[in-house]
Amino acid sequence: MQNKTAFTLRFLSLFLLFILISCSSVAPIPTATSTAITQLSTPTIPPIPASTLTPTATIVPAMERAQYTLNTTIDYDAHTVTVDETIHYPNHTGNQLNALVLAVVPNLWVDSFNLGSISIDGTPITTYSIKGQRMDIALISFLKPESALTINLQFTLALPFAEQEDPNISRPRIYGYTDRQLNLSNWYPFVVPYINGEWILHEPWYYGEHLVYDAADYEVDLKFADPATAPVVAASGFPEQQEDSIRYTISSARAFALSASREFQVSASQFGDVTVSSYYFAFNEAAGQAALQASGEAIQVFSERFGPYPHKTLSLVMGDFNDGMEYSAFFFLPRDFYSLYDGTPANYLTFVAAHETAHQWWFEQVASDQALQPWVDEALATYSERIYYEAVYPDLVSWWWTYRIDFYKPDGFVDIPVYEGQGFRTYTNAAYFQGAHFLEDLRARIGDENFFSFLQDYLAQSRGKIVTAADFFRILREHTNADYSDLIRQYFQNVY
């Protein structure tokens, strides 16, 4: 009977991979008939003509990154959030700017985002428009290079019920609430990257990620409407108890996320100078401890192989849904992977925990365009699972290739955008699994010493930046004279 049960669990876990992948939270897809987009009544306002603008004089060369302050109050039972947000934005684009573009992802849900007021440098403004997830702000004066401005927004969020089915998305929602969990992901407006004269804000898709993030510093002061019944909170950043709030701070981060539940159980361990905390629900303690152990081990392995972990904390959260997703010093793991945990490291929970931990290097430290070049972080995060197993459980490396990678007979070009994936399975087969095969073949071709020297230098040169595939191969060429052109032709549709 035990053998039959084990077989059934393995079959179920294999089946789950058809509907799960280890990194994605997708907003509703805009369609002609979709009701998933809220368009506010503010009219579309084009940027003010450059000839009418005067330069701003606030020069702030000392501000390395944008700074976000979010004074946040959550009404857990009403599923509402009130936020007073301040963005100190330095213009490091090299260009004079006459407009800004902010991502406002909650506006993709009907009536979820409600803007109360907006001001720039203390002056209320009306020169903005919001359509779908995009907010355009026309500036009344030039923002010169290496100058800064301050945006203040006051808004409320009415959170959607995350378990409600939506025909526009093929994967579980994260933003919103379930019967036992409240999750804030991509929940605040943020200034999107400006690259080569273009604001980078892609449309959401059925699978994969679409957002691109600059690194920024965050301070989040969190209160609850009813402190007496406040839930347990997992969040990005280091927590400090204030008189009537908890303050979370994190520097050089891509995205601040949090999850709250009155049913969370918590285990924590210290790995070097990093505190790793695992949040899970009742009857999942063994799996919660296993995820904690795998993530802590992965931090140690990846710090040695790639470079240091960038933060002092890492929170891993059992999502009340079947999906996984990385954020800064924080990630979700799918609910069913906890249920299917079999007490061994040869399971989905372990390798997906390693995968999401790897995103603290390949996403958090080295960012890329997740919509147009998803392989740049996903192939590396997937292959990092292999590096984890070879360091901690070397006898399971062959199992990992068979069970995790080759079961679906992956093929296709690695460098496809999410929009050309032709479905979830073909997309992940190419960007994730073929990407892992490319890195394995590349490693064999150039040797371990050159391979890991390249990864360490790739991290060192790219930390805090948004890179491209061209950057990946440029740095690679600095570490080997080997001819790998045949691998490029085999695995890629573009020439690098």
C-alpha positions as semicolon CSV with decimal commas, in nm:
position;residue;x (nm);y (nm);z (nm)
1;M;0,000;0,000;0,000
2;Q;0,286;0,239;0,081
3;N;0,449;0,170;-0,255
4;K;0,121;0,234;-0,434
5;T;0,076;0,559;-0,243
6;A;0,427;0,674;-0,323
7;F;0,370;0,597;-0,692
8;T;0,046;0,793;-0,688
9;L;0,213;1,093;-0,528
10;R;0,494;1,088;-0,784
11;F;0,239;1,069;-1,067
12;L;0,048;1,363;-0,923
13;S;0,364;1,570;-0,888
14;L;0,456;1,501;-1,249
15;F;0,110;1,601;-1,360
16;L;0,136;1,925;-1,162
17;L;0,430;2,038;-1,371
18;F;0,195;2,066;-1,668
19;I;0,016;2,345;-1,486
20;L;0,291;2,488;-1,266
21;I;0,626;2,648;-1,310
22;S;0,847;2,788;-1,045
23;C;0,823;3,158;-1,124
24;S;0,519;3,348;-1,238
25;S;0,231;3,561;-1,126
26;V;0,021;3,688;-1,411
27;A;-0,225;3,973;-1,422
28;P;-0,543;3,946;-1,630
29;I;-0,485;3,966;-2,004
30;P;-0,634;4,269;-2,174
31;T;-0,875;4,167;-2,448
32;A;-1,142;4,343;-2,648
33;T;-1,415;4,190;-2,432
34;S;-1,228;4,173;-2,102
35;T;-1,365;4,352;-1,796
36;A;-1,032;4,306;-1,617
37;I;-0,902;4,655;-1,692
38;T;-1,013;4,967;-1,511
39;Q;-0,964;5,292;-1,701
40;L;-0,996;5,601;-1,485
41;S;-1,186;5,901;-1,610
42;T;-0,876;6,120;-1,629
43;P;-0,824;6,195;-1,999
44;T;-0,511;6,088;-2,184
45;I;-0,265;6,375;-2,157
46;P;0,037;6,383;-2,386
47;P;0,374;6,503;-2,257
48;I;0,408;6,879;-2,254
49;P;0,605;7,000;-2,559
50;A;0,972;7,037;-2,484
51;S;0,975;7,400;-2,598
52;T;0,751;7,498;-2,306
53;L;0,952;7,326;-2,037
54;T;1,213;7,473;-1,809
55;P;1,484;7,265;-1,642
56;T;1,444;7,159;-1,282
57;A;1,728;7,267;-1,056
58;T;1,728;6,988;-0,797
59;I;2,066;6,824;-0,853
60;V;2,111;6,505;-0,648
61;P;2,421;6,317;-0,758
62;A;2,435;6,136;-0,422
63;M;2,105;5,950;-0,475
64;E;2,215;5,620;-0,625
65;R;1,868;5,469;-0,670
66;A;1,503;5,561;-0,645
67;Q;1,368;5,552;-0,290
68;Y;1,018;5,430;-0,208
69;T;0,847;5,501;0,123
70;L;0,514;5,324;0,173
71;N;0,309;5,411;0,483
72;T;0,062;5,125;0,470
73;T;-0,245;5,027;0,669
74;I;-0,413;4,693;0,603
75;D;-0,769;4,607;0,702
76;Y;-0,725;4,232;0,696
77;D;-1,092;4,138;0,725
78;A;-1,218;4,401;0,480
79;H;-0,938;4,311;0,233
80;T;-0,845;4,675;0,183
81;V;-0,514;4,859;0,194
82;T;-0,455;5,232;0,242
83;V;-0,120;5,368;0,126
84;D;0,063;5,699;0,141
85;E;0,352;5,649;-0,101
86;T;0,650;5,874;-0,162
87;I;0,890;5,815;-0,451
88;H;1,219;6,003;-0,465
89;Y;1,319;5,951;-0,828
90;P;1,669;6,043;-0,953
91;N;1,712;6,081;-1,327
92;H;2,006;5,858;-1,416
93;T;1,885;5,804;-1,774
94;G;2,131;6,050;-1,928
95;N;1,841;6,234;-2,095
96;Q;1,619;6,526;-2,003
97;L;1,276;6,390;-1,923
98;N;0,947;6,565;-1,988
99;A;0,733;6,273;-1,869
100;L;0,740;5,969;-1,642
101;V;0,572;5,630;-1,676
102;L;0,464;5,431;-1,372
103;A;0,338;5,074;-1,358
104;V;0,011;5,047;-1,165
105;V;-0,056;4,674;-1,184
106;P;-0,354;4,664;-0,942
107;N;-0,547;4,876;-1,193
108;L;-0,576;4,564;-1,409
109;W;-0,846;4,447;-1,168
110;V;-1,181;4,624;-1,174
111;D;-1,205;4,884;-0,896
112;S;-0,896;4,750;-0,718
113;F;-0,684;5,067;-0,747
114;N;-0,835;5,394;-0,629
115;L;-0,614;5,701;-0,651
116;G;-0,688;5,974;-0,399
117;S;-0,425;6,235;-0,482
118;I;-0,093;6,280;-0,656
119;S;0,165;6,557;-0,629
120;I;0,517;6,628;-0,752
121;D;0,756;6,817;-0,526
122;G;0,460;6,910;-0,307
123;T;0,244;7,053;-0,586
124;P;-0,081;6,869;-0,672
125;I;-0,092;6,773;-1,039
126;T;-0,360;6,687;-1,293
127;T;-0,127;6,622;-1,587
128;Y;-0,153;6,246;-1,572
129;S;-0,354;5,963;-1,719
130;I;-0,411;5,600;-1,620
131;K;-0,503;5,329;-1,864
132;G;-0,477;4,967;-1,764
133;Q;-0,150;4,916;-1,579
134;R;0,013;5,233;-1,718
135;M;0,022;5,578;-1,562
136;D;0,166;5,860;-1,775
137;I;0,269;6,177;-1,595
138;A;0,351;6,485;-1,803
139;L;0,603;6,701;-1,619
140;I;0,563;7,078;-1,602
141;S;0,941;7,124;-1,619
142;F;1,232;6,923;-1,754
143;L;1,388;6,673;-1,521
144;K;1,754;6,716;-1,612
145;P;2,006;6,429;-1,592
146;E;2,124;6,369;-1,236
147;S;1,837;6,575;-1,098
148;A;1,553;6,434;-0,893
149;L;1,191;6,489;-0,807
150;T;0,954;6,361;-0,542
151;I;0,620;6,202;-0,624
152;N;0,356;6,152;-0,355
153;L;0,056;5,928;-0,417
154;Q;-0,226;5,846;-0,181
155;F;-0,438;5,549;-0,283
156;T;-0,642;5,257;-0,160
157;L;-0,655;4,898;-0,278
158;A;-0,964;4,681;-0,275
159;L;-0,809;4,338;-0,304
160;P;-0,961;4,080;-0,541
161;F;-1,048;3,730;-0,430
162;A;-0,748;3,547;-0,569
163;E;-0,912;3,204;-0,601
164;Q;-1,186;3,328;-0,833
165;E;-1,142;3,179;-1,180
166;D;-1,071;3,420;-1,463
167;P;-1,077;3,314;-1,830
168;N;-0,807;3,569;-1,907
169;I;-0,535;3,399;-1,706
170;S;-0,411;3,042;-1,717
171;R;-0,237;3,041;-1,380
172;P;-0,331;3,125;-1,022
173;R;-0,334;3,482;-0,909
174;I;-0,110;3,594;-0,628
175;Y;-0,218;3,955;-0,572
176;G;-0,533;3,953;-0,358
177;Y;-0,666;3,730;-0,083
178;T;-0,782;3,375;-0,020
179;D;-0,978;3,233;0,272
180;R;-0,661;3,216;0,480
181;Q;-0,403;3,447;0,322
182;L;-0,359;3,806;0,198
183;N;-0,087;3,873;-0,059
184;L;0,054;4,201;-0,186
185;S;0,264;4,161;-0,499
186;N;0,329;4,441;-0,750
187;W;0,087;4,638;-0,537
188;Y;0,227;4,993;-0,546
189;P;0,294;5,226;-0,842
190;F;0,658;5,229;-0,945
191;V;0,858;5,413;-1,210
192;V;0,945;5,169;-1,485
193;P;1,294;5,155;-1,640
194;Y;1,387;5,399;-1,915
195;I;1,620;5,226;-2,161
196;N;1,742;5,359;-2,495
197;G;1,479;5,632;-2,501
198;E;1,188;5,401;-2,415
199;W;0,986;5,338;-2,100
200;I;0,980;4,960;-2,052
201;L;0,634;4,837;-1,959
202;H;0,516;4,527;-2,146
203;E;0,167;4,384;-2,162
204;P;0,089;4,089;-1,932
205;W;0,067;3,742;-2,082
206;Y;-0,092;3,406;-2,004
207;Y;0,230;3,271;-1,853
208;G;0,571;3,404;-1,759
209;E;0,645;3,752;-1,629
210;H;0,611;4,084;-1,807
211;L;0,748;4,346;-1,566
212;V;1,100;4,490;-1,566
213;Y;1,232;4,657;-1,252
214;D;1,503;4,906;-1,170
215;A;1,678;4,850;-0,839
216;A;1,546;5,078;-0,563
217;D;1,551;5,127;-0,186
218;Y;1,235;5,060;0,015
219;E;1,100;5,160;0,353
220;V;0,757;5,019;0,437
221;D;0,579;5,115;0,760
222;L;0,304;4,860;0,812
223;K;0,002;4,889;1,040
224;F;-0,320;4,691;1,075
225;A;-0,661;4,846;1,124
226;D;-0,718;4,612;1,419
227;P;-0,384;4,553;1,591
228;A;-0,544;4,308;1,836
229;T;-0,618;4,061;1,557
230;A;-0,319;4,137;1,336
231;P;-0,197;3,839;1,131
232;V;0,154;3,701;1,102
233;V;0,342;3,884;0,824
234;A;0,613;3,766;0,588
235;A;0,776;4,043;0,386
236;S;1,076;4,156;0,190
237;G;1,337;4,330;0,399
238;F;1,449;4,359;0,756
239;P;1,170;4,418;1,014
240;E;1,196;4,659;1,304
241;Q;0,921;4,709;1,560
242;Q;0,815;5,074;1,589
243;E;0,580;5,224;1,846
244;D;0,266;5,139;1,647
245;S;0,396;4,974;1,330
246;I;0,653;4,741;1,182
247;R;0,909;4,903;0,957
248;Y;1,066;4,698;0,679
249;T;1,374;4,826;0,498
250;I;1,561;4,681;0,205
251;S;1,820;4,834;-0,027
252;S;1,888;4,774;-0,396
253;A;1,574;4,565;-0,433
254;R;1,359;4,496;-0,735
255;A;1,015;4,442;-0,583
256;F;0,875;4,458;-0,229
257;A;0,618;4,188;-0,150
258;L;0,437;4,070;0,159
259;S;0,200;3,797;0,269
260;A;-0,016;3,791;0,582
261;S;-0,218;3,518;0,750
262;R;-0,358;3,441;1,093
263;E;-0,287;3,076;1,023
264;F;0,084;3,101;0,945
265;Q;0,327;2,887;1,138
266;V;0,688;3,002;1,124
267;S;1,028;2,836;1,144
268;A;1,355;3,025;1,111
269;S;1,724;2,939;1,092
270;Q;2,047;3,128;1,058
271;F;2,270;3,052;0,759
272;G;2,582;3,260;0,800
273;D;2,458;3,615;0,857
274;V;2,128;3,553;0,677
275;T;1,807;3,479;0,868
276;V;1,586;3,247;0,661
277;S;1,221;3,222;0,767
278;S;0,969;2,967;0,642
279;Y;0,595;3,043;0,662
280;Y;0,349;2,755;0,618
281;F;0,007;2,633;0,721
282;A;-0,094;2,367;0,973
283;F;-0,009;2,005;0,897
284;N;0,278;2,115;0,672
285;E;0,552;2,154;0,930
286;A;0,779;1,884;0,785
287;A;0,756;2,036;0,438
288;G;0,800;2,386;0,578
289;Q;1,117;2,278;0,756
290;A;1,243;2,105;0,440
291;A;1,188;2,417;0,229
292;L;1,370;2,619;0,495
293;Q;1,665;2,379;0,490
294;A;1,686;2,369;0,110
295;S;1,677;2,748;0,079
296;G;1,940;2,795;0,346
297;E;2,166;2,538;0,183
298;A;2,110;2,705;-0,154
299;I;2,215;3,043;-0,013
300;Q;2,541;2,890;0,104
301;V;2,606;2,708;-0,226
302;F;2,520;3,002;-0,449
303;S;2,713;3,250;-0,234
304;E;3,021;3,035;-0,283
305;R;2,966;2,965;-0,652
306;F;2,832;3,303;-0,771
307;G;2,888;3,573;-0,511
308;P;2,736;3,688;-0,181
309;Y;2,365;3,690;-0,104
310;P;2,265;4,060;-0,101
311;H;2,031;4,084;0,199
312;K;2,013;3,988;0,567
313;T;1,680;3,806;0,547
314;L;1,496;3,567;0,317
315;S;1,128;3,481;0,359
316;L;0,978;3,178;0,186
317;V;0,603;3,145;0,195
318;M;0,365;2,859;0,132
319;G;0,119;3,017;-0,110
320;D;-0,247;2,934;-0,074
321;F;-0,240;2,864;-0,448
322;N;-0,042;2,647;-0,688
323;D;0,224;2,877;-0,819
324;G;0,566;3,005;-0,726
325;M;0,714;3,350;-0,768
326;E;1,025;3,539;-0,665
327;Y;1,050;3,888;-0,521
328;S;1,322;4,068;-0,328
329;A;1,436;3,859;-0,028
330;F;1,102;3,681;-0,056
331;F;0,933;3,410;-0,260
332;F;0,622;3,195;-0,275
333;L;0,616;2,817;-0,316
334;P;0,314;2,623;-0,449
335;R;0,069;2,474;-0,200
336;D;0,059;2,127;-0,353
337;F;0,436;2,088;-0,340
338;Y;0,405;2,096;0,038
339;S;0,129;1,834;0,029
340;L;0,336;1,609;-0,198
341;Y;0,656;1,639;0,001
342;D;0,780;1,284;0,067
343;G;1,046;1,345;0,329
344;T;1,337;1,327;0,083
345;P;1,525;1,590;-0,121
346;A;1,416;1,414;-0,443
347;N;1,097;1,613;-0,490
348;Y;0,950;1,929;-0,637
349;L;0,949;2,123;-0,312
350;T;1,326;2,097;-0,278
351;F;1,430;2,185;-0,631
352;V;1,177;2,464;-0,668
353;A;1,295;2,610;-0,335
354;A;1,648;2,606;-0,478
355;H;1,520;2,762;-0,801
356;E;1,342;3,049;-0,627
357;T;1,642;3,107;-0,403
358;A;1,861;3,130;-0,715
359;H;1,643;3,417;-0,834
360;Q;1,797;3,623;-0,554
361;W;2,098;3,626;-0,788
362;W;1,934;3,595;-1,133
363;F;1,652;3,850;-1,103
364;E;1,724;4,032;-0,780
365;Q;2,089;4,119;-0,833
366;V;2,109;4,077;-1,211
367;A;1,780;4,184;-1,368
368;S;1,671;4,141;-1,730
369;D;1,371;4,188;-1,956
370;Q;1,149;3,906;-1,831
371;A;0,905;3,939;-2,120
372;L;1,139;3,965;-2,420
373;Q;1,440;3,769;-2,293
374;P;1,306;3,547;-2,014
375;W;1,582;3,287;-2,052
376;V;1,843;3,529;-1,920
377;D;1,724;3,472;-1,564
378;E;1,510;3,157;-1,595
379;A;1,773;2,935;-1,759
380;L;2,028;3,038;-1,496
381;A;1,782;2,985;-1,209
382;T;1,691;2,641;-1,346
383;Y;2,053;2,539;-1,394
384;S;2,128;2,665;-1,044
385;E;1,908;2,379;-0,920
386;R;2,163;2,142;-1,073
387;I;2,446;2,330;-0,902
388;Y;2,260;2,297;-0,571
389;Y;2,216;1,922;-0,610
390;E;2,576;1,859;-0,717
391;A;2,696;2,040;-0,403
392;V;2,448;1,903;-0,149
393;Y;2,309;1,578;-0,296
394;P;2,549;1,474;-0,574
395;D;2,393;1,129;-0,606
396;L;2,065;1,297;-0,715
397;V;2,202;1,497;-1,010
398;S;2,112;1,226;-1,262
399;W;1,765;1,196;-1,108
400;W;1,721;1,574;-1,136
401;W;1,800;1,573;-1,509
402;T;1,555;1,289;-1,571
403;Y;1,272;1,399;-1,345
404;R;1,290;1,777;-1,363
405;I;1,430;1,850;-1,709
406;D;1,402;1,566;-1,959
407;F;1,065;1,420;-1,867
408;Y;0,894;1,654;-2,115
409;K;1,155;1,607;-2,389
410;P;1,233;1,979;-2,410
411;D;1,310;2,142;-2,742
412;G;1,277;2,482;-2,910
413;F;1,494;2,791;-2,912
414;V;1,601;2,917;-2,572
415;D;1,566;3,288;-2,656
416;I;1,194;3,312;-2,726
417;P;0,991;3,599;-2,578
418;V;0,699;3,495;-2,360
419;Y;0,465;3,611;-2,636
420;E;0,609;3,356;-2,881
421;G;0,606;3,060;-2,646
422;Q;0,306;2,896;-2,820
423;G;0,175;2,777;-2,486
424;F;0,296;2,725;-2,135
425;R;0,463;2,388;-2,192
426;T;0,648;2,480;-2,509
427;Y;0,762;2,805;-2,351
428;T;0,905;2,643;-2,039
429;N;1,055;2,358;-2,238
430;A;1,255;2,615;-2,433
431;A;1,342;2,899;-2,192
432;Y;1,385;2,689;-1,878
433;F;1,478;2,334;-1,976
434;Q;1,658;2,385;-2,305
435;G;1,827;2,676;-2,131
436;A;1,957;2,435;-1,866
437;H;2,087;2,202;-2,137
438;F;2,265;2,492;-2,309
439;L;2,439;2,588;-1,986
440;E;2,540;2,229;-1,920
441;D;2,686;2,197;-2,269
442;L;2,857;2,534;-2,237
443;R;3,009;2,431;-1,905
444;A;3,142;2,109;-2,058
445;R;3,285;2,304;-2,352
446;I;3,474;2,573;-2,158
447;G;3,548;2,382;-1,837
448;D;3,441;2,433;-1,477
449;E;3,706;2,691;-1,393
450;N;3,611;2,921;-1,680
451;F;3,240;2,857;-1,635
452;F;3,226;2,960;-1,270
453;S;3,473;3,243;-1,322
454;F;3,234;3,372;-1,589
455;L;2,929;3,348;-1,362
456;Q;3,108;3,531;-1,081
457;D;3,220;3,808;-1,316
458;Y;2,876;3,823;-1,479
459;L;2,730;3,889;-1,134
460;A;3,001;4,139;-1,042
461;Q;2,968;4,342;-1,363
462;S;2,588;4,328;-1,373
463;R;2,486;4,365;-1,008
464;G;2,211;4,623;-0,974
465;K;2,170;4,657;-1,350
466;I;1,927;4,539;-1,617
467;V;2,119;4,323;-1,862
468;T;2,052;4,172;-2,204
469;A;2,153;3,850;-2,376
470;A;2,423;4,051;-2,552
471;D;2,572;4,141;-2,212
472;F;2,568;3,774;-2,112
473;F;2,770;3,669;-2,417
474;R;2,998;3,973;-2,407
475;I;3,111;3,882;-2,056
476;L;3,131;3,514;-2,147
477;R;3,376;3,594;-2,429
478;E;3,601;3,760;-2,172
479;H;3,645;3,423;-1,999
480;T;3,703;3,174;-2,277
481;N;3,859;3,136;-2,619
482;A;3,664;2,817;-2,684
483;D;3,447;2,801;-2,994
484;Y;3,086;2,752;-2,886
485;S;2,927;2,885;-3,206
486;D;2,770;2,545;-3,272
487;L;2,589;2,568;-2,937
488;I;2,453;2,910;-3,032
489;R;2,321;2,769;-3,359
490;Q;2,171;2,470;-3,178
491;Y;1,997;2,651;-2,896
492;F;1,928;3,008;-3,014
493;Q;1,731;3,168;-3,293
494;N;1,937;3,488;-3,274
495;V;2,310;3,538;-3,320
496;Y;2,501;3,675;-3,022
